[in-house]
Amino acid sequence: MRLGINLGYWGAGMDSDNLAVAQEADRLGYSVCWAAEAYGSDAATVLSWVAAQTERIDIGSAIFQIPARTPAMTAMTAATLDSLSGGRFRLGLGVSGPQVSEGWYGVKFDKPLARTREYVDIVRKAMSRERLSYEGEHWTLPLPGGPGKPLKLTVHPQREHIPLYVAAIGPKNLQQTGEIADGALLIFPSADHLEETAIAHLRAGREKAGKTLDGFDVCPTLPLAVGADKDVSALADMFRPYTALYVGGMGSPKQNFYNQLAQRMGYGKEAAEIQEKYLAGDKEGAAAAIPERLIDQTTLLGSVERIADRMQAYAAAGVTTLTLAPAGFSLEDRLASLRAGTEALERAGLA
């Protein structure tokens, strides 16, 4: 199992440290450095900045938002980043959610599965440098009856095949991801529930495409906080606002994919309470309502030995790249967490 690092959103208060974190991950042999975007910093600019100041580590978008860019622009950006980084780019895509898609980009959040499938088809065609023509429900290229003609990408990516990932949570999205992508980006993964909440659906998609999970990258992100095992409860408290935001506030009462995931993990009553309080403006109450076990199941907390045990569980569940989001109140804390991650992987016998 490989390790990755997720820098999250640029502009979240740790900008001055993020480059140093990426460089330390590069030095330690981490496999990939991911950057995110929502409605603040864009991921492409951050990744180009990181790629220019690292040597070996891959850079990846987790995610480029599908409503933010046409598929042809995404192919252009992917090819450019792959070329500039010397073949180190991984393309992660996702539909985002209805609030961001419709509120920020003005793109209707409908038929996300069909939209994702068409988007991936077009991006792959463009990156392969075929002359681009496509007839679908959501995109038609070139536009009919006008001056447009099929064009070919003029930039040559460093590699013939740029790895393509899709961020997926729901069963249908996971199955389609297994069918059309090279990897899956997961969030709030519990090793105890990973088979039924993710792996089984990915496997079904791979089988539909006539493939197996061999070579498919299962890539969840887990927050990491290192400390004494007796302090696990205090470490878990660090992630209460983070968990409350996603389970309680990401989306509407009817469309919160993270809340639905918590329900599938057996936290139906708790997920409803968290969401009710968060959407009513009681963020502290929502955070307090989160069971400590839910946080512990979806993060890496405690000593290096405890984290090593958890890593073994994730590897056994089918994870191939474990992406860490190290917490800390200082740069040194975050760098120490990165080193602890490497040590834990070695103790687990997974390096």
N, C-alpha and C positions, 0 to 999 in steps of 0.2 A: 504494500500500500504506500502511495506517495503522499506527501504533504503539500498543501497550498496555503496561501495567505490571502485574506480578503481585506482590502483597505477601506471598504465601505464607501461612503459618500465624501468627496472632497468638500470642504467647507463645514464639516461637522465639528470643528474645534481642534483637530489634531493634525492640521495640514503641515505644520512645520516638522512634525515627527514622521509623517507617512513615508517620505522618501527614504529616511534612515531605516525604517522598518522594512521596506522593500529591499534595500541594499543588504541588510543583515540576512533576510530570507534568501537572497541570492547567494551570499557567502556560505550559508549553512546547507545549501543544496536543495532548498524547497523547489518544487516542480513548477509552480505557477503562481502568479500574483494577479488577483482579480480586482477590478474596480467597478463600482456601481453608479447608477444614475437614477434620478426620480424626477424632480423638478427644480434642481439646483445645478450642480456641476454636471458636465457631460463626461461620459467615461472615456471617449476617444482621446480627448486632450490629456487627461490624466495618464492614460496608458502610454501615449507618446513621450510624455515627460519621464515616466518611469523607465521605459525602454531605452531612452537615450543615456541613462545613468546606471544601468545594470548590464551584466554580461551574459549570464546563462539562463536565468529564470524566464519562463514563458510569461507573457502578459495576456490577460483575458478580460473580456467584457462580461460582467455579471450584474446587469445585462445591458445590451443595447435594446432600447424599447421599440417594439415594432411600430406603434403609432407615431413615433418621432421621426422616422425616416422612410423614404421610399426604399424598396428592396434594392434597386440599382445603386442608390447612395450607400447603403450598407455594404454592398459588394465592393464599391470603390474604397470605402474606408478600411474594410478588412484587407484588401489587397495592398493598400498603401502601408498600413501598420505592419503587415507581414514582411513587406519589402524593407521598410526602414529598420525593423527589429532583427533582420537576418533570419527570418523564418521562425519567430517565437510567438506568433499571435494565435489566440484561440477565440473564436467568435461565439459568444453566448447571447441568445435572443430570448425575448419574452414579451407577452402582450401587455404587461403591467396590469393595472386594475381599472375599473370603470371610472373612479374619481379622477385619476391622472389622465387616462386616455381622453375622456370627454371634457374634463374641466381644464386641463392644461394644453392638450394638443387639438381639441376640437374634433376628435375622431370617434365616431360611434363605436361603443364597445359591444359589438354583436358578432355572433358566429366566430368566437376566438379560435376554435380548432381549425376551421376551414381557412381562416385568414392566416394562421400560422403555417399551415401546410403550403398554401400558395406562396407565401413569403419565402419560405425555405426553398421551394422549387426554383423561384426566380433568382434568389441569391446564389444558389449552386450553379445555375446556368451561367450567370454573369461571371462568377469567379472562375469558371472553367474556360472563359473567353470564347464561348459560343456567341454567334450573332443572336441578339436577344429579341425573341418574339414569344408572346405568351397570351393565351386566351383563358381567362378564369372568371370566377364570379366577382372577385374583388379587384383584380388588375387585368388590364388588356394592354399589351405592348406589341407594336406601336399603336397609338390611338388610331382607330379606323377613320378613313375619309379625310385625313390631313396630310401634312408634309412629312411626318415622321417616318423613319425607316429603321429596320433592325440594325443596331449598332453593336460593336464588340469592344469590350474593355481594353483600353490601350496599355494599362499598367500590367506588368507581369508579376504576380505574387512570387515570393521566394520559393514556395512549394506548390506542387500541383494540387494538393488537397489540404485546405485549411480546416482544422477540426471545428465542427459546428455543434454547439450545445443548445439545449432548450431548457429554460426554467419551467419546471412542472410541479404541480401539487395534486391536482385532482386525478382520479383514476383514468378518465378518458384522455386527458392531456398527457399523462404518463405513458399510456399505451401508444399514443401517436408519437411521442418523443422516442420511444424505443424503436418505432418503425422508421422514422425519417432522420434521426440525428445520430451523432457520434458519441454523445454523452448527455447526461441529465444533471442540471443544477438543482439541488434540493435544499430546502430550508426547514428548520425545526425537525430534524430527523432523529428518531429514537431507535437505537439499535434493537430494542426489544420489540418494536413494531414495524421495522423497516420492510420485512418480507411482505406483510399484508398491505401496508400503506404505500409502498413504492415498487419494490423489486418484482413482485408478481405481475404488476401491470406493465413494467418495462419489458419483462421477459415475454409477455404475451405480444407486445408490439414487435419485438425482435423476431419472434416466431412467425408473425404475420408477414414480415418482410423476408422470410426464409433464412433468418440469421439466428445466432445465439448471443448471449451476453459476453462472449469472449471478445475482448478488444473494445467493448463499450465502457465508457468512463462514467461511473457512478460517483458523483462529486457533491456531497453535502457540505454546507458551511455550519460550523459550530463555534459559538463563543467559547473562549478559553480563559480561565482564571486559576492561577496556581497558588497554592497555600497549604496549610496543614489540614489534614482530614477532619480534625475537630472543628475547623472553621468553615466547613462546607456550607452550612446554613447562611453564614454571613456572605460567603462568596456568591451563593445563589441570589441573595438580595440585590447584588449589583445588577442583575439582569431582569429584575422585576419590571422596570419601565420599558425595556426593550420588548419583553414578552407581551406586556399589556398593550403596547402600541400595535403589534401585529395581530394578536388574537382578539383584541378589543376594538381597535380603531382603523385597521386597514380595510376599508370598504364599507358598504352599507350593511344593515342588519341581515339582508337576504343574500348579499354577495361579499362574503369575507372568506377567502379560500383558506386562510390560516386558521380561522375559527373552526371551519369545517374539518380541517386536519386534526385539530385538538379533539374534536368530537369523535373522529374515527380512532383516536388513540385511547378512547375510554373516558374522556373528560367532558361529556356532554353538558351536565349540570353546571360545572365550573366555567366552561366556555361561555355559556349563556349569561352567567352572572358577570363575568369579566367584560363582555361586550356591552351589556346593559349599563353597567356603571361607567365604562369609558365613554360611550356615546352620550351619556347624560352629563358629561363634564367632570365626573369624579375619577380622575386618573389615579389618584392615590388609592382610592378604594378598589379600583380595578387591579392595581398592582398587588395590593394586599390579598386579593381573592385568588391569586394564582397559587395552586398547590406547589409546594417546594419540590415534590417529586417530578412534576411536569418540567420545571426548570432543570433539575438535575438530569433528567432523561434526554434533554435536548441541548446540553452544554457539556463541556469538559471542565470539571471542578476538582480541586484538591491537590494532593501530592503527585509527584511524577509517577509513583507506583500505581496510584489509583487511576490516573489518566492513561497509563499504559494498559491497564486492565480494560478500560473502556475502549481503547483503540483496538484491542484484540476482538472485542465484541463487534465493533463496526466492520472490521475486516472480515470476520466470519459471516456477517450479514450481507456482504457483497459490495461494500464500499471499496473503490479503487483509488480515489484521490480524496483525502480528508482535508478540507479547507478550514483553517483556523482563523478566528477573529479575536486576537489577543486583547484582553482588557487590561487596563492599568491607569494609574493616575499620573504617570510620568513616562517619558520615553524609555527610561531604563527599565521600568516595570514591563513594558511591552516587549522590549528586546530580550529580557530575561524569560518571558513567556515563550518567545520563539525558540530560545535555546532549550527550554524545558520540553517543548514539543518534539524537538529532535531527539532529546534524551529518552523521552517516553516511547517514541517509535522504536528506538534501538532496544530498549528494555523489553518491549513487546515482541521482539524478534521479527519486526516487519520492515526494517530498513533495507 
